[in-house]
Every structure is written in structure tokens, then in C-alpha cells.
Amino acid sequence: MRETAQTAREARTDWALELAAPAVRGLVPYEPGKPIEALERELGIREAVKLASNENPLGPSPRALEAARAALAGIARYPDGHGHALRAALAARHGVDPACVVLGNGSNDVLDLVARAFLGPGTEAVMSAHAFAVYPIATRAAGAEAVVAPARDFGHDLEAMAARVTARTRVVWIANPNNPTGTRLAPERLRAFLEALPPHVVAVVDEAYHEYAAPAGEAGAIAWLAALPRLVVTRTFSKAHGLAGLRIGYGVAAPEVAELLNRVRQPFNANAVAQAAAQAALADEAHIARSVALNREGMAQLEAGLGELGLAWIPSAGNFLCVDVGREAAPVYEALLREGVIVRPVAGYGLPRHLRVTVGLPEENRRFLEALGRVLGR
Ligand SMILES: *Cc1c(COP(=O)(O)O)cnc(C)c1O
């Protein structure tokens, strides 16, 4: 009886799968960090700590919250599909023309726009091992082949990546700093790599953690756009700006490239509340400075605590770090959940002995370190 039910279930799955586009059949959905509410529900506990998705523990700027509340009054109307005000503010901030800025429903949306605009069956995209999980998903969903170069010291090996660029390559994905490893490429080395790419390749430099990596306000890869017309730089309001739940990010590219991305963009992908909040967040530089300072202190706290536990970690330029727990990490992750601490397993990134932990508030970091010590018996 049970077997029959199971067979019927499987048959139904096959039935749907056969209808799916070939590119979709092999996809595995992105696995997000576990929400606090889910863990508290499952364990019947309260005050769980989530250090699993690299969110800003300070939350957003109060000015962004105020702008979001004010924007709620207008949500009967569609948002500005051109995102005029926010794009103008971003263009001014980065010293580019507004035509260079493309808004996204989070920067993941922009990554997907790049894949849809430049990839398809018969093409390839090159990325590094341990790179951000959305790159292979966006690549394969577009019907293209994901070509993964081995990493060096957990970070991007630019020589290995260059060696995998072929006549079929259309996109190269690079996160700088990278998630989940936190590794960062020296700007001059990255720039030399980008300059050497052949003219049929678009490069994406994903700077989701730029504020943490370059606290002095360096321009990052956006400064290279004038010289590198096939570059797309992505940024987000989800991390240092503390607006992950609103879903707003952007890409900066040559106007010709931005125009292509806009062809495949949903007209109202950036919602009205998010646009208003992002604009206010962008203006609140003091909040970013506070967030970056808190991150620096929290990173030092985590490193000191991990050192006391005798553990190794990958030095990180972001607001998170990957710790080597010295054994298979999945049971450690599960045990930490039972301690009310949510971190991120990264076995799916080829790192089965590591866990990624987001830098939290001092008290959250302390709870993580104490729980980890108990779980590991140290
Ligand atoms: C978190 C993250 C993003 C941002 O995603 P959003 O869609 O903007 O929330 C992009 N790239 C990397 C590498 C990230 O870690």
C-alpha cells in the first residue's frame, strides 16, 4: 500500500519533470538560511540567534524605515518602473550616467538579468569553486553550461578561470569579496584579469560586500567601467544597508549593456517601498559607518573566540566568516540549531567541514562561540 502511494508520487513527479524545459530538469533550488521563526517553531524555543544570511545586525537606517513607512501611503499605485529617483541618486553617488544603472529585486535579480541577456544553450559561463550559489543556478536556468574553475586558498584563481574561457564563454562571474569564503581579490589583479578577457565575454563583478571590504569609500570595480565596457558591477541594499527583506539591488554597466538588461527586466521588479527606503539608506552614510565599525569589532571578537577554541577559519573581507570545525560540519550545524543558534552549512559549496557564520551583535557572537564550544566539547 505504502509502496504504491510512493510509486504514484514518483510517477507524478516524472510527469511534471518531463514537461520542464531541459535546463530546469537538473536544477536544485537555492537553499536559504533557516528563518528564526522556523527554528523557534520546531524546537519550541525563543530568542534563537540567526547568523546565517549575512544580514546587518543593526538593521536598516532609521531614515530608511521612515521613508519606507511614508512610501506605504502610495502603494495602490505601481512603482516607478524606471526607478528614476533612486537611479539618479545611485548615478550621482557613483559618478556615472543614470542610463548605466539597472535596478533589481535584490541584486540576485540583476544576476539573472545578465544570464537571460547573454547566456543560452550552447554558451558557457565561467565561475570559481566555492563561489556564490546563484551563479550556477542562473547560468543553468538560462540553458548554458556552468564551467567551474578550481579555487586557490579558497578564493578565485584568476589564472585557472582565464584558462577556462573558450569561444563559447559569454559570462564570467566573480564575487569580490566572495560569499561564502569571504576571500577578496586585490583590485589590480582583478582589473588585469578583466582587461585580458576576449571581446565576446561579459564580466560580472558582484560587490555585495563592498562596504565592508572597502570602508574608506573606494569606488571598487565601478571606477573601471569607462575602460571596460563589457563589465557589469552589482551592488545590494541587502547587506550593509540592512534592507534584505525589501529586495532591492542594482547593477552598473555601460549604457549599451544596461539597455539589454532592461529588455529582459520585469517592468516593476523594484517595488515602491524598496525604492524609497534604498534612497534614504544611501544618503545615511553615518549608518553605514556604524555598521562597518560594528562588523570590524564583531569580526575581531569571532576571530579571538575561534582562536581560543583552537579552530581555523578563512580570513574574510565580508561580514561573515567560514570556520573549519575540524570534522563533518552537518552534525555541528544541527547541534548548534538545538542550542538556538542558526549558522549556514556550506557543504553545497564544496566546503563540508566548514560553517559560515555572520558577524552579529556582540551578544549574538558570544552565544555562537559558547554554543560552538559546547557542541565541539572544547
Ligand atoms: C547576499 C549576496 C548577494 C545579494 O543578494 P540580494 O539579492 O541583493 O539580496 C549577491 N551576491 C552575493 C555574493 C551575496 O552574498
The ligand as a Gaussian input file, in Angstrom:
#p B3LYP/6-31G(d) Opt

LIG

0 1
 C       23.909000      38.281000      -0.403000
 C       24.576000      38.282000      -1.737000
 C       24.001000      38.942000      -2.810000
 C       22.807000      39.822000      -2.585000
 O       21.641000      39.263000      -2.889000
 P       20.358000      40.214000      -2.925000
 O       19.553000      39.580000      -3.987000
 O       20.804000      41.578000      -3.296000
 O       19.751000      40.144000      -1.568000
 C       24.625000      38.939000      -4.025000
 N       25.807000      38.339000      -4.176000
 C       26.419000      37.733000      -3.168000
 C       27.753000      37.128000      -3.384000
 C       25.814000      37.669000      -1.933000
 O       26.394000      37.032000      -0.924000

